[in-house]
């Protein structure tokens, strides 16, 4: 079930802030073992996904349906927010969040291209004329 851009913005910003506060509240537990630190990086990549979704929906609300989220500044700022929130927990969380966020960005882009890309029609075929001898 699809929701409007306003509702999607509200949901995604709420989830990003809840994950951020959850990471901060449980930073001792996350940094206790290596597996939990990798889990902290995974949560950081979820923060990236939700913050990028929120930024994209905010731009859709402000600038219209045809506006696209670009690598700079939107994706870069979401990366920065993710890295800062992960670095406040543990250094390894930043590395894991970088790897997992990059993978998720690749797949988000490919899904977006399949869903929203406009396919140009092929050029018309013009039959070749034969030369007169």
C-alpha positions in Angstrom: 0.0 0.0 0.0 1.5 3.3 -1.1 1.4 6.4 1.1 1.7 10.0 0.3 5.0 11.8 0.3 4.0 13.7 3.4 3.2 10.5 5.3 6.3 8.8 4.0 8.4 11.7 5.1 6.9 11.6 8.6 7.4 7.9 9.0 10.9 7.8 7.7 12.2 10.8 9.8 10.5 9.2 12.8 12.2 5.9 12.2 15.6 7.5 11.6 15.4 9.5 14.9 14.2 6.4 16.8 17.1 4.3 15.5 19.5 7.1 16.3 18.2 7.5 19.9 18.2 3.7 20.3 21.8 3.5 19.2 22.8 6.2 21.7 20.8 4.7 24.5 22.5 1.3 23.9 26.0 2.3 23.0 27.5 0.3 25.8 25.8 -2.9 24.7 26.6 -2.2 21.0 30.3 -1.8 21.6 30.6 -4.8 23.9 31.4 -7.5 21.3 32.5 -7.4 17.7 29.3 -9.0 16.4 27.2 -6.3 18.3 29.5 -3.6 16.8 28.7 -4.9 13.3 25.1 -4.9 14.3 25.5 -1.2 15.2 26.9 -0.5 11.7 23.8 -2.3 10.3 21.6 0.0 12.4 23.6 2.9 11.1 22.9 1.9 7.5 19.2 1.7 8.4 19.5 5.3 9.6 21.0 6.2 6.2 18.2 4.6 4.3 15.5 6.3 6.4 17.2 9.7 6.3 17.7 9.5 2.6 14.0 8.5 2.1 13.0 11.5 4.3 15.2 13.9 2.4 13.8 12.6 -0.9 10.3 12.9 0.2 10.9 16.4 1.6 12.2 17.5 -1.8 9.2 15.9 -3.5 6.9 17.9 -1.2 8.8 21.2 -1.8 9.9 20.9 -5.5 7.4 18.5 -7.1 7.4 15.0 -8.3 10.0 15.4 -11.0 12.8 16.5 -8.7 15.5 13.9 -8.2 17.8 13.3 -5.2 21.4 13.9 -6.2 24.7 12.5 -5.0 25.8 15.9 -3.7 24.5 17.4 -1.4 21.6 15.1 -0.4 23.3 11.7 -0.4 26.5 13.2 1.1 24.6 14.8 3.9 22.8 11.6 4.7 26.1 9.8 4.7 27.5 12.4 7.0 24.6 12.1 9.4 25.0 8.3 9.4 28.7 8.4 10.0 28.4 10.9 12.9 25.7 8.9 14.6 27.7 5.7 14.2 30.9 7.2 15.3 29.3 8.3 18.5 28.9 4.6 19.3 32.0 2.9 18.0 34.6 3.4 15.2 33.9 0.0 13.7 30.3 1.0 13.4 31.3 3.7 10.9 33.1 1.3 8.7 30.3 -1.2 8.7 27.8 1.5 8.1 29.8 2.8 5.2 29.9 -0.6 3.5 26.3 -1.5 4.1 25.0 2.0 3.2 26.9 1.9 -0.1 25.4 -1.5 -0.9 21.9 -0.3 0.0 22.4 2.9 -2.1 23.4 0.8 -5.1 20.2 -1.3 -4.8 18.0 1.7 -4.1 19.3 3.3 -7.2 18.8 0.2 -9.4 15.2 -0.2 -8.1 14.5 3.4 -8.7 15.9 3.2 -12.3 13.7 0.2 -13.0 10.6 1.8 -11.5 10.9 5.5 -12.6 13.2 5.6 -15.6 11.7 6.8 -18.8 12.6 4.6 -21.7 13.3 6.5 -24.9 11.7 5.0 -28.0 14.1 3.6 -30.5 15.0 5.9 -33.4 13.0 5.3 -36.6 14.5 3.0 -39.2 15.0 4.8 -42.5 15.3 2.5 -45.4 18.5 3.0 -47.4 18.0 4.2 -51.0 19.6 2.3 -53.8 22.0 4.2 -56.1 21.1 4.5 -59.7 23.7 3.4 -62.2 
